[in-house]
Amino acid sequence: MSREFKRLFEVRILHDYYLTEVDGTSFFKHNEEEKEEILLKKTERSIYDISEQFIIQPLENTKVKMNEYNMVISKTSLGFIIGVEVKTEDIVGARAYRPKLSIPEDVKLRFSIRPKIPFFKTITALSFKSSFPSIYYFTNKEKLELNEATAPVYQSLQLTNELQEHQNGMQYEMGALIDFGGTLREAILQTDGSDPSHWEDIENRRFVSDADRILLPHNFLYSLKQEDAVTEIVFVLEDESSTEIKTITKSSSGNPIETISVNFSKEDETDVNSSDISSGMYNLKITTNGGPEIVYSIYLNDELYDKNQLGIIDIRFDELDSPYSLLDADGYIKTRIAIPGDIKIPHPVYEIRFKNRKTYWRYHSDTVFTAGEITDTDEYLVPETITNKKLVSIVPKALTEAPVPFITTGTTLILPQPKPSSLRVDKRKMYSEVFINPSNRLLNN
């Protein structure tokens, strides 16, 4: 007997480090048709293959569910596709496909994602340090389509959250992506966010950000910097309706607090009859030394959390009546053939987008840079010291796999590109170090 499978959904992993063009144009500035053409060319020529950057695997329970409901996974150069066995039905205006086995709404398909390359965070605009041991959580649940700022306009299905809103008192790393009252910005150095010159405006591309780094176990360690000299800290856990669930306070009369065990397993761990705190979304409010209150969205889930993973992809059947749904209101998958015309209506294509990191490019010379080298690069680089042995970019420049020139109004200049492993954090800025020698000259002509 023949069995028919159709595509239920697809997940694509897109990273601008690999997709930025040689003229510096971001892949995400293109419209839908142009993007598909670029991806087709790159995948056909094996220029872009996400399996070289990530290991993506279904969790054990997901393997069981997929087998139970006759689903299969197919890895692609862009991510993966899940197919499901179907039966064909002709409905008004279309040839539709219903899963052969009825799939309950409580079924969740979950996948771990882990980078294969050691310098992944070097090339990606993600935070290096966090007080939480949290990992990223990507889901189709309760998401809104992204209105792409391209011509023609179209909507895409992002699995990431809207950016976090700026909060007074919070410290942001260089590269942090934050929402300032509707204006989205990227930090160009470590900052508390109060100085506008520490940020540059960006377009809404729904890149992965700290707004997605929310998945935690119920019991975790929270870390503090010794130089912050924290002697009192208060944690207040609230549910999504702002009802207080639990408060934890720790103080020290001596040395500053460096780590604290935060236990949200029970409402009161000293009481054996105390209610368990269920898995789910919460707001966590933290106050240190009586300062401003900082609010974090967190997702407590012991079953999903794995500190060895970058994150978890959670595709849910209980997302109903939305473009992110896996099934329509009548139980058919989204893939179908419109009649007349035999026009294929595709499956949902979800995306996870990574932004490439920007750094200050710093060039080193064993001797000194010549007056000609300094003059010919002065639109892009400035001497860092009076010895003229270091030249540093005036503004941060994006890291890309393909060499991209320095660009100002009307002019471009190709300079040696740093290696991904050359990143260095120096005070409040991130630098990519480039060492100039007779075989790696600053100017080649």
N, C-alpha and C positions, 0 to 999 in steps of 0.2 A: 504494500500500500504506500502511496506517495503521501508525504507530509508537507504542508505549506507553512513557511515562516515569513513573517514580515517585520520590518524595523519598528520597534516600539519607541525607542528614543536613542539619541546620540549625545555623547559628551566630548567636547573639543577643548584641548588645552592650547592656548595661544600665548606666545611669549615674544615681546617686542625686541628683545635682545637678538633673536634669530630672524625676525621678520622685518626689521627696519631696513629700508632700501638704501642703496649706496649714496643717494643724494640727501640722506638724513630724514626722509619722509617716513613717519610712523605708519605701520600697517593699518592702524585703527583710524587713520584719517580718510581712508578710502570708503567708497560706498559698497553696498552688498555685492553687486556684480563684480566690481574690481577685486574685492577681497577673495571671492571664489576663484577668480582667474589666477590670482597670485598664489593661492594655496594649491591649486591644481598643478601649476608649473613647478612649484617647489617640492611637492610630494612625488610627482612623476619623476623628477630628477634626483630624488632622495636627498634633497637639500634640507628638508625639514621633516624630521621623524621624531615624534615625542617619546617613542620607546627608548631613544638614546639618552633622554633627559630624566625620565620618570619611570618608576615601577608602580603600576596600577593593578590592584588585585581585588576581587570581590571578597568580602569577609566570609567566614565559614558559614554563618547563618544565611547569608545571601546565596551562597552556593546551594544550600539545601532548598531554599525557596525557589530558585531558578529551576532546579531539577523538578521540584514538585509541580510547577506551573508551566513546564515545557518552554523554558527560555534558554537562550544561548548568548554567549558573549563573543564578539569579534573585535580584536584589536585592530586599530587603524593607525596611519601615520599621524593623525591629529588627536587620537584618544581611543575611544571605544564605542561600539554600537551594541545595543541589546536587542535581540530579535525574539519574537514570541510565536509559537505555533497558533495558527488562526484557521477559522472557517470563513469562507466567502459568502456574503449575502448582498443581493441587489436591493438597494433602497432608493428612494426618490432622488434622482439626480446623481447617483454615484454607485460604484461598486465598493462596498465597505467590508471591513475585516474585523471579526470579533474574536478575542482570545478563545481558543478551543476549550480551555478550562477557565471557569469563572475565577477572577482574581479578587479577593477581598480588599477592602479599602485599607485595612491595617497592615498590608504588606509593604515593606520598605526594602529597597535594594541599596546596599551600602558597600562602598569601595574605599580601600585605603590608597593614599597617594604619597609617594616618597621619592625625593630627588635621587638620581644616580650620580650626578656630577658633584664633586667635592666643593666647588666654588659657586654653588647655586645662589646663595644669599649675596655673594659678591656682585653678581650681575643682575640681581632682582631687587626692586624697591620694596623690601620687607624689613621690618625691624630686626636688629641683631640681638638686642637685649630686652627682656621683659621681666617684670617682677613676678609674673605668673608663668607656670610651666604649661601654658595653654597651647593648643594646636588649632589648625584652621578647620572650619566647618562650612561646607558648601551644600546647599539644598535647594530644591525646587519649591519648597513649602513657603507659602505666603510671600512670594516675590512679585515684583512689578516689572514689566518689560522696560528695557532701556530705549528711549527715543534717540536714535543715532543722529548726530549733528553732521549729516552728509547730504549730498544731493544726488539722486533723490532720497528723501527721508525714508527710513525703515525702522522697524523695531526688532531688537534682538533679545534672546532669553539668557540672561546672565544668572549664574548661581551664586553670585557674590552679593554682599549687602551694600547699602548706601554708605558713604563715608561717615566716620564719626564726626560729630560736631565738636568744634573747638571748646575746650574748657580751661578757664583760668586756673593757674596753679599746676597744670600738667606739663611735664617736660616731654618734648618731642625730638626724636632723632632726626638727623638729616635724612631726607627721603620720605618722611612721614606724609601721608595724604590725608588732608583734613578739610572739613566743610566749615567755612566761615559764613554762616547765615545765607547759604545759597551760592556763595562764591567758593569754588574748590581750589585748593592750593597745595603745593608741595614744598616742604621745608628744604631750604638750601644750606642749612647748617643746624646744629643742635640748638633748640630754642624753647622758651616757655610760651612762645606764640604771641607775645605782646607787641613785637616790633614788626611792622609790615615789610621792612626790608629783608627780613629773614625768610620770606616766602615768595614763590612765584605762582601765578595763576595757571591752572590746567583745565582742560576740557573734561567733561564727564564721560569717562570710558568704562566706569564700573570695574576698575582694576582691583585685584586682591589687595586688601589693606588690613590694618589692625582691627577694623570692624568685623572681620571674618575670623579673627584669632580669638575664639570664644569658648572652645570646647575644653572642659576641665573635669577631673574626677571630683567626687564629693569631698575628698580629703587631700589637701595639697600643701606644699610649702610656698610661702610668699617671701620674696627676697627684697632686701633694702640695701642701699648704698651706705657704707660706713660714714662717708663724708656728709651725708644728709643729716646725720646726728639725730635719728628718730628715737625718742624715748617714750612716746605714747602713740598707739595706733588703734583705731576703732574700725571694725568691719560690720556693716549692717546689710544683711541679705533681705531683699524684698522680692515678692512675686511681681508679675507683670501688671498687676492692678495696684501696685505700691503698698501692699500689705506687708508689714514687717514679719519676717519668719524667724530670724535669729540675729543676735548681736554678739560679737566677740571683741573683747578689749584686752590689750596687753600693754604693760608699761614697765619701764626700767628706771631705777634710780641711779644706776651706775653707767656701764658702757652702753653705747647706742645699740638698738635692736638691729640685727642683721638678717635673721630669718625667723619666721613664725609659722607654726603649723595651724592651718585653717581647716577646721573640721565641720563640714556641712552635711554629715551623714544623718544626724538626728537633730531635732530642735533643741534637745538638752541631753548631751552625752553622759551627764552624771546621773540621769534617770533612766533605768532600764525599760520603763514603760513609756518613755517619750516617743512621740511619733517620728517615723522616718521622714526625711526630706526627699521628696520624689525627684526623679530625673525631669529636667525641663529647663526652660528659659527663666532667668532671674536678672534683677538689677543688683549689683554689688556696689555699695557706697563706702568709700574709704576716706578716713580723715587721719592725718598725721600731725602730731604736735599742735593740735587745735587749729590747724590751717584750713584752707578751703576744702570742701567736700568734692571728691572726684568720683564720678559714676561710671561703672563699666557694665556692659551687657555680657552675661556669661551663660553658657549652656552646660549644666551639670549632667554628666552621663558616664557612669563607670563602665558600662558595657561597650560604649563606642570609643572611649579614650584610650589612646596608645601613644606613649611619649616618644616612641621610635618612629612615628609617622609625621609627615608634614601636616597632613589633614585627612579628613573623612569627607567623601561625597555621599550624600544621603538623598536618594531619589524615591519619592513617596507617592503611593497611590491615593492617599487621602487629600491630595491637592485637587480640588474639584472646581469645575466650571471656570477655568482660567486658561490662558495660553500655555501655562506651565503644566497643565494636567496631562496625564498619560492616556486617559480614556475620555471620550466625550460623554455627554449626559445619557446617551443610550447604550453605553458600554462598548462602543467600537473604539479601536485604536485610531490615532489621528491620521495615519497613512491611509489613503484611499485613491480611487480613480474617478475623477469627475466625468459624468456622461451628460451630453455628448462631447466628443472631442478627445476622449481618453487622456485627459490632463491629470498628471500625477500631483496629488496634494501630499507634501512630504511629512515625515515624522518630526517631532520636536527636536531641535538641535540646541542643546544647552552649551554655554561657554564658560570657561574659567580663564580670565585674562591676567597675565603678569606684566607689570611695567618694568622696563629695564632701568637699572640704577643710574643716577647721575652722580658724578664725582668731580672734584677739582683735579685736573691733570697736571702733575708736577714733574718737570723735566730737570734732571741732574746732569751736571758735567764734572768730570774729574778736574778739569782746569777751570776755565771761565768761558762763558758764552761771548762770542765776538760782538763788537758793536753792530756789525751787519746783521747777525742773527737776532739780536735784540730789536733792531729797527724793523726788520722784515716780518717780525711776529708780534709787533706791539699792538695790533688790533685785537689779538687773542690772548697774549701772554704778558705778564709783568714780572720783573725781577722780584724775588721774594726776599733777598738779602743784598746788602751793598757789595758783597763779593762777586755778584753776578754768576754764581755757580748753580743757581736754581731759578727756573722760570715756571710760573704757575698760571693756569688759565684764569682769566678774569671772572668768568662765570662757570658753573659746573657744566660738564658735557656728558651726554648719555653714552653708556657703554654699549657697544654693538659688536656682533660677530663680524660683519662686513666693515671694512675701513670706511669711515665717514669723515669728510673734511670739516675743519672748523669753518663756520659760516657767519659772516656779518653782512650788512646791507651791500649787496652788489659784489662781494668778494668771497672767495673760498681759498682755503690753504690746507693741503694734506700734510699732517705731521705724524711722527711715529705714534703708533697706538699701544696703549698699555696692555699687558697680559691680565686676564681675569684674576690671577692669584696675587696681583700687585697692590691690592687695596690696603690702605693704612688709615686708621682713625687717629687724627692729630688734633687734640683739644676738641673744638666743636665742629670740625669739618672732616669729611672723608676725602682722601686723596688716592689717586691712582698714580703710582710712581713709574717713571720711564727714565732709564739710564742711557745717556748718550755717550757713544764711543766711536772710534773710526769706522766700525762696521754698521753703526746705527746712528747716522747723522741726523741732526735736527732738521736740516734743509737738504733736500737731495738735488736741488738745482739752484 
